[in-house]
Amino acid sequence: MARPSVLVKTSLARRRRRPRCCVSKTEGSGTATLPSAEAAALAGVDGAADIRSPSLMVPAMQDCEVDATATAALGRRVASDETLTVHAGEKLGSGGEAAAGTDSIATPIVSGTTHWFRDSADLVAFREGRRESFEYGRYGNPTVKVLEEKISALERAEATLVTSSGMNAIVATLLALVPPGGHVVATNDCYTETRALIRDRLSKMGILATFVDLDDTEALESVLDQGDVTMFYADSPTNPHLKVVDVRRVAELCRRRGALVCIDSTLASPINQKPLTLGADVVLHSATKYIAGHHDVIAGCVSASEQLISRIRAWHHDLGGAISPNAAYMIIRGLKTMALRVEAQNRTALRMARLLENHPKIERVHYPGLESSPWHGVGRKQMAGGGGVISFEVASDMDGATRFVDALELPLIATSLGGCESLVQQPAVMSYWGKSDEKTKNGIKDNLVRFSFGIEKYEDLRDDILQALEKI
Ligand SMILES: *Cc1c(COP(=O)(O)O)cnc(C)c1O
């Protein structure tokens, strides 16, 4: 839904949406109009300094300058992520034509599917952009809009679309931004279903797909040299090996060739990484994970310039993946504690990774926060923390890893990540069960175990893991 050029009445929530540091693109051509340094400067961050922590060891939550209008209601110029997670986008009831008419602190769940007009002149005013309305629930909703503005503030994005699942955000983004005859270059390590979508389905729609290793800059450059690449798509960090894409580097290469860069930043959360400030054009999340944070709601989001999001929104209107206002409220509530949760998860994961790295029953730990990780250098340049997911190979076989997993008392055996409860899984048994070809291709070993740490006390998790390792 395009933003009306004239607003009759503007609520605080509405006024608060302002461009932060989106790199704007020329329509159609995909040519960047702002170099990343300029984009970063716009965001009030200087290059890699968006990340304040000298290493991933102390996950300092960076402050980021937000312009006066963006934080008018907060009454000051600078807002940190901790503050934005609580306040950005809120005060839905504080006035304005389409507001919910309440002074409740909690954002109201506006459950209506349709919005009425006083008379035909009122409808015409809406059509001409002189009056704001949501018209129909599939095109937008006041509660969902609060969530979109909150995520935009955290990602330093001009605009955000919230969807009914992470996959829905991914499908809408790819269909909207890559036309038939287009070319997607994706990394071998991206989310299994995204990879299958690009490889098996988009190819049937006349879209060329090329896969490269995420650190193979030469391969990326040679594909870009073909001159027809529409989008570079990557997850960072990846699942389950926690590899990291040098977003700034790929953004530079792609900008020169007019290709868009889209990053699935789910494993980082908006607290640990802000790809738009590094030069990416689009950032998306499975909001099911850290953003909602409680293993109780499925959702997705995609953030970019207003121009790109309006193209994705148009497709999304047809795909029909609108999120319910109730689910949107659950996420708004979950987001209030995201900075606190992620900070705790970063700390637990790093402490555990360091402990396990030196444990005789562990062969290798995958975590970008570890200095021994090949991804540490890039990670510390672009991330404020390593995240709550770690994986490691136990010094045993399939059965040994299973004995370890089964001996754990605290973490639950389950897929997914990013919630309050610690989860554990053996990818060979969970996501890759019966897929031996994929397993080999993705370097998934039988003795690999993946944890998503929750917010339980570190010492409790540590004691449990150490006792379970004795059972191998
Ligand atoms: C879970 C996940 C998805 C898919 O999101 P859903 O909300 O399950 O649709 C996409 N990318 C990554 C990295 C994920 O972890």
The ligand as an SDF file (V2000), in Angstrom:
LIG
                    3D

 15 15  0  0  0  0  0  0  0  0999 V2000
   12.7080  -20.7690   10.1230 C   0  0  0  0  0  0  0  0  0  0  0  0
   13.4560  -20.1170    9.0430 C   0  0  0  0  0  0  0  0  0  0  0  0
   12.8430  -19.7160    7.8460 C   0  0  0  0  0  0  0  0  0  0  0  0
   11.3860  -19.9980    7.5550 C   0  0  0  0  0  0  0  0  0  0  0  0
   10.5440  -19.2660    8.3770 O   0  0  0  0  0  0  0  0  0  0  0  0
    9.0710  -19.7260    8.8030 P   0  0  0  0  0  0  0  0  0  0  0  0
    8.6520  -18.6790    9.7590 O   0  0  0  0  0  0  0  0  0  0  0  0
    9.1890  -21.0980    9.3900 O   0  0  0  0  0  0  0  0  0  0  0  0
    8.2630  -19.7630    7.5460 O   0  0  0  0  0  0  0  0  0  0  0  0
   13.6010  -19.0380    6.9170 C   0  0  0  0  0  0  0  0  0  0  0  0
   14.9140  -18.7900    7.1170 N   0  0  0  0  0  0  0  0  0  0  0  0
   15.5390  -19.1810    8.2370 C   0  0  0  0  0  0  0  0  0  0  0  0
   17.0120  -18.8890    8.4060 C   0  0  0  0  0  0  0  0  0  0  0  0
   14.8410  -19.8480    9.2440 C   0  0  0  0  0  0  0  0  0  0  0  0
   15.4790  -20.2300   10.3570 O   0  0  0  0  0  0  0  0  0  0  0  0
  1  2  1  0
  2  3  1  0
  2 14  2  0
  3  4  1  0
  3 10  2  0
  4  5  1  0
  5  6  1  0
  6  7  2  0
  6  8  1  0
  6  9  1  0
 10 11  1  0
 11 12  2  0
 12 13  1  0
 12 14  1  0
 14 15  1  0
M  END
$$$$
